[in-house]
Amino acid sequence: MITTEKNIKPEVLEAVVIRFVGDSGDGMQLTGTQFSDTSAMFGNDIATFPNYPAEIRAPQGSLYGVSGFQVHIGSIEISTPGEDLDLLVCMNPAALKTNLSALKAGHTVIIDTDSFTKKNLEKALYASNPLEDGSLNNYRVIEVAMTSLTKGALKELEGLDNKSITRSKNMFALGMVYWMYDRDMNHTLDFFNKKFKNKPLIAEANSKVLKTGFYFAETLELIPNSYSISPSKMAKGTYRIINGNQATAWGFLAAAEKSGLELFLGSYPITPASDILHELVKHKHFGVKAFQAEDEIAGITSAIGASFAGDLAITTTSGPGLALKGEAVGLAMILELPLVIVNVQRGGPSTGLPTKTEQSDLLQALYGRNGESPLIVIAASTPADCFDWAYEAARLTLEHMTPVLLLTDGYIANGSEPWKIKSINDMPPISHRQISDRNPENWNVYDRDTDTLARDWAIPGTAGFEHRVGGLEKDKTTGNVSYVPENHEYMTHIRAEKVDRVQNSIPDLKSDFNEEGDLLVVGWGGTFGSLHSATKKLTEEGLKVGHAHFNYINPFPKNTEALFSKFKKIIVCELNNGQLASILRAKFVNIEFSQYNKMQGLPFGASELTQKFKTLIK
Amino acid sequence: MAAATKYTFKDFTSDQEVRWCPGCDDYVILRSMQKALPEMGVKKEDVVFISGIGCSSRFPYYIDSFGMHSIHGRAPAIASGVKLANPDLSVWVITGDGDSLAIGGNHFIHVLRRNIDLNIILFNNEIYGLTKGQFSPTSLIGQKTKTSPYGNTQPPFSPGELAIGAQARFFARIGGNTPKEMTQLFIDAEKFKGTSLVEVLQNCPIFNDGCYTHITDKAVRADKQIHLEHNKPMVFGKERDKGLVLKGLKLEVVTIGENGITESDLLIHDAKESDPTLHAMLVRLEYPVATGIIRAVEELTFEQREDALTKEVKANSKFNKVDDLFLSGEIYEV
């Protein structure tokens, strides 16, 4: 049972990490989201990490059916969902078995003892009951018969079925954690009233259980080992919580409005990219045409058609889908039409780990097509900055008339953080190259802008500009089919140079914390938060470490080599087997690169990084 | 879309040299299209041709309008994007039996199902031409080709049957050597609101020469084909003395004047009947082969449904600008 709480003295920390784990049907994602949203509104900085199985409802109680949601809240800058847990909330034995090792020694685990039945213990492959065999001695265990207490709380509510009663036990856990961290319940109570507007009984049940959990913790005077009470010192402004996929979708909405074009999305459902499609189908009021196609190929080719006809066209997918789209990406590239391809990366190869994160599509993004077919490749680095990179992808493709491949990943796509809301007025301008008022007499299909090499965008409906394009190699001026050997070589070069010249309009690569020193930590995309916190920690320890993070990958920023040469050592950290490292080695032959790689479907932890970095600084 | 100027076929003829083999029916199709386009009442700059890969797919290069020669099998999906981006355009898909029924089969059935207002011309020569003579999804059992030297063992698709199964609202068929009727069918296909599919029985003089001679040759055409017209009796034959009646669950050929049959006993063609049963029978008929508009049933197009929904959502929405959206729902001040 519960130890006496009154004698425990909490440690005041600037940040705490909490993980809610249970069966995939236990509602852990909802519980975690409610806790993080409430904390953000309280003024904490937050970062979240939903980690769930691919199966919608894996067999109950099984080890692989465990679903978790981790949240890191603090009064300081939070750039990752954290690593070692201050509090673990476990709804069943399988959840305990798979998550206990992440809990700091001496810290608290809250357990629903009702779920520790013989059957569930067997399913979790426990030989003996961990609640009885002493294996939890190093932790502070709070045993709560959550299922029975939930049933008890709802016994007077008539008309509720058993399933609805059991399903609300996650709110009991949430209520307890709210009391422990001194959070207000109102946000969640409002949420119930909205979500279950047409099912007032369910709303009432959830509210009742939440409050019961809250008062239960109050009665016991449950105190956490550590807490973070004060709001963080974030920049003043209006915020909302946003995840990466939503931010991506909104970035495109903003780009469409700014450029004055209609947005067309051609897409096919695929984890973890579908949420971008789910978001954009809602926005018919902005004239968004979100087209769920019959397959990945039709997703991109419908977008190519829409682009040919003058829309801001995008397609969204994940690794396997990008493989299917490869030929069509090449078509968009040789046609020199604007198109954004979003790849929300997941673990590969093949079907791989659909719900887990990885950065293993970089080489596919750069080279995964037949022929010489370079694209502009950029990557977002945090959930909220997906907004900016989606917007930037649209700007680049419209101004340079060549496809842009935007890489995000499952980690930042599903993770959320506070977003300081931007206004369309604050966004950089976007120009596009549609022509209408020009004299078509002296116009050729593949005439180019002298600076960017971008061609004009003459769309159907524009009298006098009728022309044909196609996947066959085309004459450098007229666009007619050409098999002239020198012409093909010329066109190959010019399409590559067009991408290279993007260098002229992108900012320099910078190094955070130190502009020169002993070690430069290099990463790209969604690992920003982990690399940032690890480098920060070492800097605070007095080491001369910098962190350079690529968002522009093709082309690289102009100063890349110059920046690299200011550090004695460079380590390239990636959630793959060294893809960026191999490109850097090919490109910058005089520089030596070390690597740190992880392929577990999980983000980097800060401590594995700092440990590794220290071995490189003697 | 109404044309201010009167065009001739020359206005739709590009400066590119036509590169099909001499004697190919593709020339007939091109010329028929160039003659049909000025009669459609559409502006030249509003006409878009999208093709896939194959002999037929070179077609857009030869028409002076907007065009895209795309990738194998994907033209219906690209054309869908064009039409959804700008519903005012007259959008055409040019495809072959390999392009639309093999590699592009998925797009083919789904474009018909959705009923976007596109016009699809399917050049069916029952062979792969551009890759030099392999069997296609419409090649016959036993047909000897580069990849079936001992005879083809894969049963063929009937494009019309497949189309009706995929809920095609408009299906027409025409011989590749009848330009006048073909021109009229192209005009009818454009006028039809919804996806129109026209199958052209196209002779390939190099790899499958004569595959339709027994149906389309001038000497036998009238006896072997029944050219259907809406609301007219199903009559055919050089002497106009043959016709179709329904016997049990099958169509049967009868002769007017024999066994007491008069023209009033013949079936009347109703292309607008929404029940596709009789249309499917006509599509399958081997003697006579049905040509003309077999099915033309108008209903709401995909873009009309989308447009109605968009207007409704817009009318009820509180969002005019993205800023309204960004500041909606749960926001908080720091």
Boltz contact constraints between the chains, C-beta under 6 A:
constraints:
  - contact:
      token1: [A, 41]
      token2: [B, 332]
      max_distance: 6.0
  - contact:
      token1: [A, 234]
      token2: [B, 334]
      max_distance: 6.0
  - contact:
      token1: [A, 236]
      token2: [B, 334]
      max_distance: 6.0
  - contact:
      token1: [A, 238]
      token2: [B, 331]
      max_distance: 6.0
  - contact:
      token1: [A, 238]
      token2: [B, 333]
      max_distance: 6.0
  - contact:
      token1: [A, 239]
      token2: [B, 332]
      max_distance: 6.0
  - contact:
      token1: [A, 239]
      token2: [B, 334]
      max_distance: 6.0
  - contact:
      token1: [A, 240]
      token2: [B, 331]
      max_distance: 6.0
  - contact:
      token1: [A, 253]
      token2: [B, 322]
      max_distance: 6.0
  - contact:
      token1: [A, 254]
      token2: [B, 322]
      max_distance: 6.0
  - contact:
      token1: [A, 257]
      token2: [B, 322]
      max_distance: 6.0
  - contact:
      token1: [A, 264]
      token2: [B, 85]
      max_distance: 6.0
  - contact:
      token1: [A, 284]
      token2: [B, 310]
      max_distance: 6.0
  - contact:
      token1: [A, 284]
      token2: [B, 313]
      max_distance: 6.0
  - contact:
      token1: [A, 285]
      token2: [B, 313]
      max_distance: 6.0
  - contact:
      token1: [A, 285]
      token2: [B, 314]
      max_distance: 6.0
  - contact:
      token1: [A, 285]
      token2: [B, 317]
      max_distance: 6.0
  - contact:
      token1: [A, 285]
      token2: [B, 319]
      max_distance: 6.0
  - contact:
      token1: [A, 289]
      token2: [B, 84]
      max_distance: 6.0
  - contact:
      token1: [A, 294]
      token2: [B, 106]
      max_distance: 6.0
  - contact:
      token1: [A, 294]
      token2: [B, 110]
      max_distance: 6.0
  - contact:
      token1: [A, 295]
      token2: [B, 106]
      max_distance: 6.0
  - contact:
      token1: [A, 298]
      token2: [B, 77]
      max_distance: 6.0
  - contact:
      token1: [A, 298]
      token2: [B, 107]
      max_distance: 6.0
  - contact:
      token1: [A, 301]
      token2: [B, 74]
      max_distance: 6.0
  - contact:
      token1: [A, 301]
      token2: [B, 77]
      max_distance: 6.0
  - contact:
      token1: [A, 301]
      token2: [B, 78]
      max_distance: 6.0
  - contact:
      token1: [A, 302]
      token2: [B, 77]
      max_distance: 6.0
  - contact:
      token1: [A, 302]
      token2: [B, 80]
      max_distance: 6.0
  - contact:
      token1: [A, 302]
      token2: [B, 81]
      max_distance: 6.0
  - contact:
      token1: [A, 303]
      token2: [B, 81]
      max_distance: 6.0
  - contact:
      token1: [A, 304]
      token2: [B, 78]
      max_distance: 6.0
  - contact:
      token1: [A, 305]
      token2: [B, 78]
      max_distance: 6.0
  - contact:
      token1: [A, 305]
      token2: [B, 81]
      max_distance: 6.0
  - contact:
      token1: [A, 305]
      token2: [B, 82]
      max_distance: 6.0
  - contact:
      token1: [A, 306]
      token2: [B, 81]
      max_distance: 6.0
  - contact:
      token1: [A, 306]
      token2: [B, 85]
      max_distance: 6.0
  - contact:
      token1: [A, 308]
      token2: [B, 82]
      max_distance: 6.0
  - contact:
      token1: [A, 309]
      token2: [B, 82]
      max_distance: 6.0
  - contact:
      token1: [A, 309]
      token2: [B, 85]
      max_distance: 6.0
  - contact:
      token1: [A, 309]
      token2: [B, 86]
      max_distance: 6.0
  - contact:
      token1: [A, 311]
      token2: [B, 85]
      max_distance: 6.0
  - contact:
      token1: [A, 327]
      token2: [B, 71]
      max_distance: 6.0
  - contact:
      token1: [A, 331]
      token2: [B, 71]
      max_distance: 6.0
  - contact:
      token1: [A, 421]
      token2: [B, 326]
      max_distance: 6.0
  - contact:
      token1: [A, 423]
      token2: [B, 323]
      max_distance: 6.0
  - contact:
      token1: [A, 424]
      token2: [B, 322]
      max_distance: 6.0
  - contact:
      token1: [A, 424]
      token2: [B, 323]
      max_distance: 6.0
  - contact:
      token1: [A, 460]
      token2: [B, 48]
      max_distance: 6.0
  - contact:
      token1: [A, 460]
      token2: [B, 66]
      max_distance: 6.0
  - contact:
      token1: [A, 460]
      token2: [B, 89]
      max_distance: 6.0
  - contact:
      token1: [A, 461]
      token2: [B, 45]
      max_distance: 6.0
  - contact:
      token1: [A, 461]
      token2: [B, 46]
      max_distance: 6.0
  - contact:
      token1: [A, 463]
      token2: [B, 45]
      max_distance: 6.0
  - contact:
      token1: [A, 466]
      token2: [B, 45]
      max_distance: 6.0
  - contact:
      token1: [A, 466]
      token2: [B, 64]
      max_distance: 6.0
  - contact:
      token1: [A, 466]
      token2: [B, 65]
      max_distance: 6.0
  - contact:
      token1: [A, 466]
      token2: [B, 66]
      max_distance: 6.0
  - contact:
      token1: [A, 468]
      token2: [B, 60]
      max_distance: 6.0
  - contact:
      token1: [A, 468]
      token2: [B, 61]
      max_distance: 6.0
  - contact:
      token1: [A, 468]
      token2: [B, 67]
      max_distance: 6.0
  - contact:
      token1: [A, 469]
      token2: [B, 68]
      max_distance: 6.0
  - contact:
      token1: [A, 470]
      token2: [B, 69]
      max_distance: 6.0
  - contact:
      token1: [A, 471]
      token2: [B, 71]
      max_distance: 6.0
